[in-house]
Amino acid sequence: MPSKRRLWIPIRAIGFKIAAGYTLLFFISFMTLAAVAYLLVDSTLARQEREMIMAEIESLRGQYETGGWAAFRDMVVENNRFRKNNPFFIRVPAAPTQEDLIFFPHHWDDFDLSALRQMPLSAPGTWLSLPSRVGTAALEILTARQPDGSLLQVGISTEDRLAVLARFREVFVTVAIPLILLAIAGGAVLSRRVLMPLRNLITTVASIESGKMDARVASAQTGDELEELGSLFNRMIDKIDKLIQAMRESLDSVAHDLRTPMTRFRNHAEKALQAESSDKPCREALQDCVEESDRILRMLAMLMDISEAETGAMRLQIRSADLVTLAASVTDMYRYVADEKDILVETDFPDAARLDVDADRISQVLANLLDNAVKFTPEGGTIRVSIQTLPDTIVVRVADSGIGIDPGEIDRIWDRLFRGARSSHKGLGLGLSLVKAVVNAHHGELHVSSTPGSGSRFELRLPTAPLPPLPV
C-alpha cells in the first residue's frame, strides 16, 4: 500500500518560520529603537523644562535684586503676556502684598493649589510635582531663595511635553503598521527566494519518485550552499542513472551469455538421453556438462567479485609482497603459451618492489593483462612487461604489438561482458572489468593507450602508502 504523503502545514514550513523570524526580529528591533527614541525625547523635554524653570528663577531673582518687588511683579505680568499657552507657575509664600501669593491662579484650575499651600515649604533647590486633577499632566515646581532670604517657587505644567509625546506615539503607530506589513512581505519574499532551490529539489525528488528519472534540479544561479546542494544532487542522480543503465546492460549481457552454455548444457543432456545404452556417451555428455557448468560458475564468480570491488565490499588479504616476484611468476606461466605462438616475452624488472597488496588479486590482475596480450598478439609479435618504482608509486606496464583497440572502444573495454568488434577469441568478457575493479579496490590507477594494428599498452599504478582499513 503506497504511503500517504503528509499534508503541507504552513505553520510548520521552513519558509513560514524564516518569514516569521525575520518579521519578529524586525518588530523587536523597531520597538526597541522606538522605545529608546521615546525615552530620549521624554528626558530631553523634561530637561529643557527644568532648564527653563531655573532660567526664569534666575531672571526673577535678578529683577527683584535690582528693582525690588515692583520690578519683580512687573516682570511676572510681562512674561505671562508672552507665555499664554504655557505660562510659568509663580508662587511667593510670603509676598509683601499678602501672606501667600500665587500669580494668575485661574491658569491652574486643573491643579489642587490648596494642597500645595498645605504642604510644608521645601528647602531651596527641591523639586515638587503636583498632579493634575483631570489628566495625566503634572506641575513641576522648583523652590528657590530670593536675595532677601524669602522663598520663591516657580513651576511649569508638563502638558506640552505630554502632548509632544502623545504625538510621537501617534506617529509611531501610523508608521509602525505599514513597516510591519512591509517586514512581513519582505520576510515572505526573502524566504521564498532563499528556499527556491530547496523547493526545486523537493519537486525533482517527487518527479523521480513518480518514475521520471530524467528530472533534474534547476539551477538558481545564486552561488550559495543550496545551489551547491542542487548540483551535488544532480551529479548523484546522473551517477545513479548510469549505474542503473549499466546494471540493465549487464543483466541483458548475462542473460545473453548464459543462454549459450545453458543451451549446450541441455543439448549434451538430450544427446546422452537419446544415445543407446552405453556408458561412454553418457560419460562424455556429463563431462561436457561439467565444463559448461564450470564456465557458468566462473562467469558468476567474476561478476560477484566485480560487484564486491565496485561497492567496496571485496575482502582483500593485505600483506607485504614483492611485486617483482609476483610479476615474474605470472610472466613465466604465460611464457609457455607465448612460445607456442612464437611470441617473444620481454621483462624489465628492478631488484625488488615491495608494497602492501592482496598478492592473489594482483596476480589475477597481471594474469588477465598478460592473457589478453597473448590472445591479441599475432605470431612473431612481442610482449613487454616492466616495473618502475617511483617515490610513492609502483608502475607496472604490459605492452604488446597486437591488433590494438579501436579508439571508439577504449572507454568501453572496462564494461562487463564487453567484447570488441575485432575480437574473435572465446572468453567471458569480464577480465578487464575485474582488473579495473581490483585496481580501484587497491586505490590504484589504470591507464590504457592503443593504436589499431600496432598494439596496446596497459599501465597500472599502485600507491606504496599503506591502504586504509577495510570495513569489517
Secondary structure, 3 states (H helix, E strand, C coil): CCCCCCCCCHHHCHHHHHHHHHHHHHHHHHHHHHHHHHHHHHHHHHHHHHHHHHHHHHHHHHHHHHHHHHHHHHHHHHHHHHCCCCCEEEEECCCCCCCCEECCHHHHCCECHHHHHHCCCCCCCCEEEEEECCCCCEEEEEEEECCCCCEEEEEEECHHHHHHHHHHHHHHHHHHHHHHHHHHHHHHHHHHHHHHHHHHHHHHHHHHHCCCCCCCCCCCCCCCHHHHHHHHHHHHHHHHHHHHHHHHHHHHHHHHHHHHHHHHHHHHHHHHHHCCCCHHHHHHHHHHHHHHHHHHHHHHHHHHHHHHHHCCCCCCCEEEEEHHHHHHHHHHHHHHHHHHCCCEEEEECCCCCEEEEEHHHHHHHHHHHHHHHHHCCCCCCEEEEEEEECCCEEEEEEEECCCCCCHHHHHHCCCCCCCCCCCCCCCCCCHHHHHHHHHHHCCCEEEEEEECCCEEEEEEEEECCCCCCCCC
